Amino acid sequence: MNYKNPNIAAEICCNHQGDIEIAKQMIKVAADGNATVAKFQKRNNKEFLTKKQFDAPHPNKMHSFGEPYGVHREFLEFSIDQHKELKDYAESVGIMYSSSTFDVSSAKEIITLNPEYIKVPSACNNHFAMLRVLRDKYTGGVHISFGMTTKKQEEEIVQFFEKTNQGNRLVLYACTSGYPVPFEDVCLLEIVRLRKTFGDRVDKIGFSGHHHGIAIDIAAYTLGAEWFERHFTMDRIWKGTDQVFSLEPTGMRKLARDLRAVQKALTFKKEDILDIEKPKGGYEKYRSE
């Protein structure tokens, strides 16, 4: 297997608490920690949510930024002009900007920014009206998570892009849609299955994890994942439901460090005895006379 340079998306999502200055700080810290992408989310909440969902109370009051739930979501939402400001800032500090979209209107808005790729979350990967916009009105990469998705649905999604010969724009992410996900439900071997099923039909295979720690991601890389997405926060005790399973700055920095160290290590010896193994006044292998 040819182990290529891993790409790491710091999923800032709504962990910025609706504050664009915090969002910029998180972009800078992600860039300093050698992440590849600072990723956000875009919703038109009255389009994405049903009226019943919009008007429902927040299920966890301590993490609510407003009532009802739709007002909470609106508080956390950045306008498209703010997304452009975040994209410009990200590029100024040397990190790629991207965003997930959850509805047709948001997809159309994010397309105007022309990011290198747009993400489709697991919850929306069967939203074919939105997928059609991303397929037909956008030329960048389309990254799609396959959490809570049947094998039949996976095939339908890929075929939808193949109808216009655009399967090679896709990056498919193995994912379990739990928050957080216990290790026994991560199901890393889904990466192997996706590579076998779609590896020659799409651009790359990725891994979107909602687990604790970073050891799992290293294993995902050795199994063939090339894109990694982890939720990112400045402090896990901040207000917000996604904070608890997010990586803090030290964790994101160590993830980037360790993934790239493993890439360097995954080789065969170029010769039987490497230069580093040859005697230089130190240890020498015992040889009987």
RAWO-V201327 format. One record per backbone hydrogen bond with DSSP energy under -1.0 kcal/mol. CO is the residue of the C=O (numbers start at 1). NH is the residue of the N-H. E is the energy in kcal/mol with one decimal. If there is no record, write none. Layout:
co	nh	e
CO	NH	E
CO	NH	E
This chain:
co	nh	e
7	228	-2.7
8	36	-2.4
8	37	-2.1
9	230	-2.2
10	12	-1.2
10	39	-2.6
11	232	-2.6
12	15	-2.5
14	17	-1.9
16	19	-1.6
19	23	-2.1
20	24	-2.2
21	25	-2.1
22	26	-2.5
23	27	-2.1
24	28	-2.4
25	29	-2.4
26	30	-2.5
27	31	-2.5
28	32	-2.8
29	33	-1.6
30	35	-2.4
31	34	-1.8
36	96	-2.0
37	10	-3.2
38	98	-1.7
39	12	-2.3
39	13	-1.1
40	100	-2.5
42	102	-1.4
44	47	-1.6
44	48	-3.1
45	49	-2.4
50	54	-2.9
51	55	-2.3
54	70	-2.9
56	69	-4.0
60	63	-2.1
61	64	-1.7
68	72	-1.8
69	73	-2.4
70	74	-2.2
71	75	-2.0
72	76	-1.1
79	83	-2.1
80	84	-2.1
81	85	-1.9
82	86	-2.4
83	87	-2.7
84	88	-2.8
85	89	-2.2
86	90	-2.8
87	91	-2.4
88	92	-1.6
89	93	-1.2
90	95	-2.3
96	38	-3.1
98	40	-2.2
99	119	-2.0
100	42	-1.8
103	107	-2.2
104	108	-2.4
105	109	-2.0
106	110	-2.8
107	111	-2.1
110	113	-1.5
111	114	-1.4
116	141	-2.4
118	143	-2.3
119	101	-1.8
120	145	-2.2
121	124	-1.8
122	125	-1.2
124	127	-2.0
126	128	-1.5
127	131	-2.4
128	132	-2.2
129	133	-1.3
130	134	-2.2
131	135	-2.4
132	136	-3.1
133	137	-2.5
141	118	-2.1
142	171	-1.8
143	120	-3.5
144	173	-2.7
150	154	-2.4
151	155	-2.1
152	156	-2.0
153	157	-2.4
154	158	-2.3
155	159	-2.7
156	160	-1.7
157	161	-1.2
158	162	-2.1
159	163	-1.7
161	164	-1.1
161	166	-2.5
162	165	-2.1
166	169	-1.7
167	170	-1.9
169	142	-2.3
170	203	-2.0
170	204	-1.2
171	144	-2.9
172	206	-3.4
173	146	-2.3
174	208	-2.5
176	178	-2.0
182	185	-2.1
183	186	-1.5
187	190	-1.9
188	191	-2.2
189	193	-1.9
190	194	-2.8
191	195	-2.3
192	196	-2.3
193	197	-2.6
194	198	-3.0
195	199	-1.6
198	201	-2.5
198	202	-1.6
204	172	-1.8
205	226	-3.0
206	174	-2.5
207	229	-2.1
210	181	-1.8
214	218	-1.1
215	219	-1.6
216	220	-2.2
217	221	-2.0
218	222	-1.8
219	223	-1.3
220	225	-2.2
221	224	-1.5
226	7	-2.6
227	207	-2.6
228	9	-3.7
229	209	-1.8
230	11	-2.7
231	247	-3.2
235	238	-1.9
243	246	-1.7
247	233	-2.6
248	252	-2.4
249	253	-2.5
250	254	-2.4
251	255	-2.3
252	256	-2.3
253	257	-2.4
254	258	-3.0
255	259	-2.6
256	260	-1.8
257	261	-1.8
258	262	-2.5
259	263	-1.8
260	264	-1.6
261	265	-1.6
262	266	-1.7
265	267	-2.3
274	277	-1.5
275	278	-1.1
